[in-house]
Amino acid sequence: MPHSGLRNTAAERASYTRESATAAAHGVTRDLAFGLDACTPRQQQLRALLALAIFNCGRQSAWPRHTPLHELSIYTFAISSRRDELVIITEAPHNIVGRLVPRDHLPEWGLPGLRVKRGCGNGAELVHLPTRARMTVTRDRAGRLDHDATPQTGLWHDDHPLTKEECTVLESLPAMSPQAQTLLGALTTRMSTKDPSGSWDIAMWFTDPLDRPGNGRSDGHARRLWGKGNRWELAWTSYPHPEDLLAALTAPRVGVPGATAQRVRTGWDIRFRDALLALRP
């Protein structure tokens, strides 16, 4: 891969994702695409599972347990999507890890099966036991962790086996096709994306930095993401503006390659091969 091509693509990707160009370069593909959805099957499974946990909250929630994962929206971070790793870059790494990983006195918090593999002063390396997919949460702008180990007190580590309750939750979730996993995983990887020209901004699903009217907060931040197989629906009551989410999923360069959008009476239908994600704001 020509060095200048990689450098230019990484800088362009970073202008959408809020990563540093150094972090973005780790996810750029050999054909100089952004690579936000170019990942291993185990990564695709993890990203889709995170979407189910994050985009279910409030009275509309379909997630089968209490979890604070929707509260990730209150933090500011950049997601660095890589082929076999998902990296979250944030000024509050330990707060985010504390919401992602179950712990002794709050076993139902976090994502079922997610564990700390290595704790560091500036974050932690995580592993998802059912899929063996990897995550990193770090303060470092390049997406790196310190070499010195730091205990993550109370959080479950990778020697803590899956609990019966975690297995029950995971087994209760509907089946999902690989194409649907791509669409749902795209919701996770684009939580902090924006248009460099300033026409749209996902802004962590929490606010509108462009200060436009619409999307009232009468029902708070209720969200529901659910479906089965190839058919899924996402409904939400607050930010982002639906046109912003539509752009993040389908716009050239930053969107899911091959995804298309169709306006329908109640919202938009996003299609990727045989999969459908119905957006119902």
C-alpha positions in Angstrom: 0.0 0.0 0.0 1.6 3.3 -1.0 2.5 5.3 2.1 0.9 8.5 0.8 -2.3 6.8 0.0 -2.6 5.3 3.4 -1.8 8.6 5.0 -4.4 10.5 3.0 -7.1 7.9 3.6 -6.4 7.7 7.3 -6.6 11.5 7.6 -9.9 11.5 5.6 -11.3 8.7 7.8 -10.3 10.5 11.0 -12.1 13.6 9.8 -15.4 11.6 10.0 -14.6 9.4 13.0 -12.9 11.7 15.4 -9.9 9.3 15.7 -6.4 10.5 15.3 -5.0 9.8 11.8 -2.5 7.4 13.5 -5.4 5.3 15.0 -7.4 5.5 11.8 -4.5 4.0 9.7 -4.8 0.7 11.6 -8.3 0.2 10.1 -7.8 1.4 6.5 -8.1 -1.5 4.0 -5.6 -2.5 1.3 -7.8 -0.9 -1.4 -7.8 2.4 0.7 -11.4 2.2 1.9 -12.2 3.4 5.4 -12.7 -0.2 6.6 -15.3 0.7 9.3 -17.1 -2.6 8.5 -14.2 -4.7 7.3 -13.7 -7.1 10.2 -13.6 -10.7 11.2 -16.8 -12.7 11.9 -16.1 -12.6 15.6 -15.7 -8.8 15.6 -19.0 -8.5 13.6 -20.8 -10.6 16.2 -19.5 -8.5 19.1 -20.3 -5.2 17.4 -23.9 -6.3 16.6 -24.3 -7.6 20.2 -23.1 -4.2 21.5 -25.6 -2.5 19.3 -28.4 -4.5 20.9 -27.3 -3.6 24.4 -26.6 0.1 23.6 -29.7 0.9 21.5 -32.3 -0.5 23.9 -33.3 1.6 26.8 -36.3 3.3 28.4 -39.9 2.1 28.1 -39.3 0.8 24.6 -36.3 -1.4 25.5 -36.3 -5.0 24.3 -33.0 -6.0 26.0 -33.7 -8.9 28.4 -31.8 -7.5 31.4 -30.9 -4.2 33.2 -27.8 -2.7 31.8 -26.2 0.7 31.9 -24.7 0.3 28.4 -27.0 2.9 26.9 -25.2 5.4 29.3 -22.2 5.2 27.1 -23.9 8.1 25.2 -23.1 10.5 28.1 -19.4 10.1 27.3 -17.3 11.5 24.5 -15.1 9.0 22.7 -13.9 8.0 19.2 -14.3 4.4 18.0 -11.4 3.0 16.0 -12.7 0.1 14.0 -10.0 -2.4 13.1 -10.1 -5.8 11.4 -9.9 -7.9 14.6 -10.3 -5.3 17.3 -12.6 -2.5 18.4 -10.8 0.4 20.1 -12.6 3.1 22.1 -10.5 6.2 22.7 -11.7 8.4 25.5 -10.6 10.6 28.4 -12.7 8.4 30.7 -11.5 4.9 30.0 -12.1 3.4 33.4 -15.6 4.8 33.6 -16.4 3.2 30.2 -14.8 -0.1 31.2 -16.9 -0.1 34.4 -20.1 0.0 32.3 -18.9 -2.5 29.7 -17.7 -5.3 32.1 -19.8 -7.1 34.8 -18.5 -7.0 38.4 -18.9 -8.8 41.7 -21.6 -6.6 43.2 -23.3 -5.8 39.9 -23.2 -9.0 37.9 -26.1 -8.0 35.6 -24.3 -4.8 34.5 -22.2 -4.7 31.3 -22.2 -6.9 28.2 -22.7 -10.6 29.0 -19.4 -12.4 28.6 -17.2 -9.3 28.4 -14.1 -9.6 30.6 -10.9 -7.7 31.4 -7.9 -9.4 29.9 -5.3 -6.8 31.0 -5.7 -3.6 33.0 -3.4 -0.6 32.5 -3.1 2.8 33.8 -4.6 4.4 30.7 -7.3 1.8 30.0 -7.8 -1.9 29.6 -7.8 -4.7 27.1 -11.0 -6.7 27.0 -12.1 -10.0 25.6 -15.6 -11.3 24.9 -15.6 -15.0 26.0 -18.4 -16.3 23.7 -16.9 -14.9 20.5 -13.2 -14.4 21.6 -13.5 -10.9 20.1 -11.1 -8.2 21.4 -11.7 -4.6 22.6 -9.4 -1.9 23.9 -10.5 1.1 25.9 -7.8 3.7 26.2 -6.9 7.3 26.8 -4.1 7.2 24.3 -5.0 9.0 21.0 -3.2 6.4 18.9 -5.3 3.6 20.6 -2.4 2.1 22.6 -2.2 0.8 26.1 0.5 1.3 28.7 2.8 -1.6 29.3 2.5 -1.5 33.1 -0.4 -3.7 34.5 -2.9 -2.0 36.8 -5.5 -4.1 38.7 -9.1 -3.5 37.7 -10.7 -3.9 41.1 -14.0 -5.7 41.3 -14.4 -6.2 37.5 -14.6 -9.7 36.2 -11.4 -10.9 34.4 -11.0 -13.5 31.7 -10.6 -16.3 34.2 -14.2 -15.7 35.4 -16.3 -18.1 33.4 -19.7 -17.3 31.9 -22.4 -17.3 34.5 -25.7 -19.1 34.1 -27.5 -15.7 33.9 -25.2 -14.5 31.1 -25.9 -17.7 29.2 -29.6 -17.3 29.6 -29.5 -13.7 28.3 -27.3 -14.6 25.3 -29.5 -17.7 24.4 -32.6 -15.5 24.6 -31.5 -13.1 21.9 -32.9 -13.6 18.4 -30.8 -15.1 15.6 -29.1 -12.7 13.3 -27.8 -13.1 9.8 -24.2 -12.1 8.9 -25.6 -9.2 6.7 -27.8 -8.0 9.6 -24.7 -8.2 11.9 -23.0 -5.8 9.5 -25.8 -3.3 9.6 -26.2 -3.5 13.4 -22.5 -3.4 13.9 -22.4 -0.2 11.8 -24.6 1.5 14.4 -21.9 0.8 17.0 -18.9 1.9 15.0 -20.6 5.1 13.9 -21.8 6.4 17.3 -19.4 9.4 17.2 -19.2 10.0 13.4 -19.7 13.4 11.8 -19.6 15.1 8.4 -16.3 17.1 8.1 -18.3 19.8 6.3 -20.7 20.1 9.2 -23.9 18.9 7.6 -24.6 16.1 10.1 -23.3 14.8 13.4 -24.3 11.6 15.3 -22.8 13.1 18.6 -23.1 9.9 20.7 -26.9 9.8 20.3 -27.2 12.4 23.1 -27.2 15.9 21.7 -27.2 18.0 18.5 -24.0 20.1 18.3 -25.4 21.7 15.2 -28.2 23.1 17.3 -31.1 22.4 14.9 -34.8 22.2 15.8 -36.7 18.9 16.0 -36.3 15.6 17.8 -37.9 16.7 21.1 -37.1 15.1 24.4 -40.6 14.5 25.7 -39.9 10.8 26.0 -36.2 11.0 27.0 -33.7 8.8 25.3 -35.9 5.8 24.7 -34.6 3.3 22.1 -35.6 -0.1 20.8 -33.5 -2.2 18.4 -35.0 -5.6 17.7 -35.8 -8.1 15.0 -34.7 -11.5 13.8 -32.7 -13.0 11.0 -32.5 -10.5 8.2 -35.2 -8.1 9.4 -34.5 -5.5 12.1 -36.1 -2.3 13.3 -34.6 0.7 15.2 -36.9 3.2 16.9 -35.7 6.1 19.0 -37.2 9.3 20.5 -34.3 11.7 20.7 -31.1 12.4 18.9 -29.6 11.9 16.4 -31.7 13.5 13.7 -32.8 10.7 11.4 -31.2 12.3 8.4 -27.9 12.2 10.3 -28.1 8.5 11.0 -29.1 7.9 7.4 -26.0 9.7 6.2 -23.7 7.9 8.5 -25.0 4.5 7.3 -25.2 5.2 3.5 -23.1 8.3 2.5 -20.2 7.7 0.2 -16.9 6.7 1.9 -18.2 6.6 5.5 -21.4 4.5 4.9 -21.7 0.7 4.8 -20.4 -0.3 1.3 -23.3 -1.4 -0.8 -26.0 -0.2 1.6 -28.9 1.7 0.2 -31.8 3.7 1.7 -35.4 4.0 0.7 -37.9 6.6 2.1 -41.1 5.0 3.4 -44.2 6.4 5.1 -42.9 5.8 8.7 -39.2 6.4 8.2 -36.4 4.9 6.1 -35.4 1.3 5.1 -31.7 0.6 5.0 -30.8 -2.5 2.9 -27.6 -4.3 2.8 -27.7 -7.3 0.5 -30.6 -9.4 1.9 -30.8 -7.6 5.3 -33.1 -4.8 6.2 -32.8 -2.3 9.0 -35.9 -0.2 9.4 -35.3 3.3 10.9 -38.4 4.5 12.7 -37.6 7.8 14.5 
